[in-house]
Amino acid sequence: MGLLLVTTACGKEESAKLEVLDCIFHVDHEASFIPHEYTGLLLLKTRLSSDEAATLVRDCPTAYVHRIVPVDKMIKSDLASIIEAVLQLIPKKPSKVRIECQRRGRLIRSSQEVESVVGSALTSLGHEVQMRSPQIVVRIDIIGEWTTISVGSPERFVKKTEGVI
C-alpha cells in the first residue's frame, strides 16, 4: 500500500480529489482519501507504490494539484518517532541533505525545532545539511497527530505548475 500527499489551494480540495482519482482510477479503482481536518492537503491511500501513484498524478493534466509527495512512512507525531523514522529511511552513505518540515496542528512546537533536531541527528552520522544543492531531501509533514516522512532525491518531489490542464 502506498500513500501520497497532495497539496492544493484551500477550498479546492474536492476538485483536486477528482483530478487525482481521474489520474489513477484506471490502475487502482479502490484508491481513497484519508480524512483529516486540514485544508489544502489530501492524503491518498492506494494499492500502488507511493512512487507509482506520484508518477501517474505528475504525468496527468491537472489544474488544482500543486505539490505531489510520495510518502515513505506515516507515524505518530512526536520528535523521537520522527528522528527514528528518518534514520531508518536515510541512506547510510554520508550525503548532502536538505530537511523540509511543514507543521499543521500544535502537537509539535515548531517546524524549525524538528528541522534542527533531525539535522543534528543526521550530522552526527556524517551527513551534511545543505539547503541549496542537496543530494537527498528529507520531507516531514506533520498533520496533527500523524506525521508523514519522505526521503529521496530532489526530483522525487514534484511541484506542478498551476493551471496546467
N, C-alpha and C positions, 0 to 999 in steps of 0.2 A: 504494500500500500504506500502511496506517495502523498505528500502534502505540498500544496502550492500556495504561497502568499501572494496576493494580488492587491495592488493599491489602485484607487480611483478617486475622483473628486467626491467630496461629501455631497450626499443627496443623489448620486448617480450609481449607487450600489446595485440596484435592481437591473439597470441597463447593462452594467458591467457583468453581472452574473449571467445574463442571457448571452452576451458575447462569448464569455469563457466557455459556457456549456455548448454553444454552437461550434466552438473550435475543437472540442474534444469528444463530443457526444458520439460521433461516428466510430470512435475507438473504445470509449468507455461510457456506456449508457447508464451506468449506476453512479457516476460521479455526483457528489453532493457538497454543499457548503456547510461548514461547522458554524453554528450560530454563536455570536458574541455581541457585546454591547457597543462596540466602537465603530464610528462612521469612517467611510473612506477606505475600508480594509475588508478583504474577503479571504477566507481560508477554505481552499478546495481540497476535499478528500477524494482520492482517485485510486483505482486499482493499478494504474500506470506508475512507473517510477516518477519521482519528482522532476527529474531532468527531461523525461519524455513528455510529460504534461507541459512543462515550461516551453519546450521547443514547439509543440503544437500551438500554444497560445501566442508565442512570439511570431510564428510564421503566418498567423491568421490575421486578416484585416480587422482592426478594432478601432473604435472611436473613444471608448471610455476607460480602457485599461491603461494605467500609467506605468506601473512597475511590476515586474514578474520575478519572484524569488523562489527558487526550488528549496524546499525545507529538508534538511538532513535529520533533524531531531526536534521533538517537541517535549518540553519538560516543565515541571513546576517552576514558578518564578521565585528563585532565591539565589543569592550570589554563589554559594557553594556548588549548587547543581549546575549553574551556568558555566563556572570555571571547569568543573569536571567534564561536562559535555564538550566544551571547546577543546580541552586537552585530548579527549578521545578522538575527535574528528580532525584535528590539525595534523598535517604530515610531520613525521619525526625529524626529517631533514630541515635544519635551520633555513629560514627564508625571510623575505621582506613581507610583512603582514600589515594590512590596514584593518582596523577594527571599527565597525559601524554599529551603533546601538540606537534603536528607536524605542522609546518607552511610551506606553499607553497605560494609564492607570497609575495608582500610587503605591503599589506593593513594594516596589524598589525605589529608593530615594531619587536617583538621577541616572540618566544615560551616561554622563561623564564618569560617574563613580564606577559603573560597570566597565566602561572602556578602559579606565585606569587600572582596575584590578585585573582584568583579563590581560591587558598589555604587560603588566608586571609579571604575571604567571608565564606568559609566552617569552618574555625577555629572559627570564631565569632559565629557560630551556634552550637559549641560543638564538631565538628568533629576533628580528629587528623590526620595530614598529616603524612603518614607512607609509605616510599618507599619500604621497604624490605618485609613486610608481611601484605599487606592491605586486608581488608575485601571487599572493593569496589574499582574499578578502574574507574576514570573519564578520558575518551579518547576524546581529542579535536583535530580535523583535520581541519586546515584552508586551504581551497582550493581556493585561490584568493578571490573573493568577497563573497564566500559561506563558511560556517563552519558546519561540522558535529559534533554532540555531542553523545557520547555513555557512558552509565553508567551501571555497573554491576559487578558481581564477576570476579576475575581474570580468571576463567575458561571460561568465556563467550568470551574472546578474543583469537582467535586461531592463532598460528604461525605454519604453515605447514613445514615439513622437505623438503628441496629442493630435487628435483629429484625423488620424490615418485610417482610411476605410478602403 
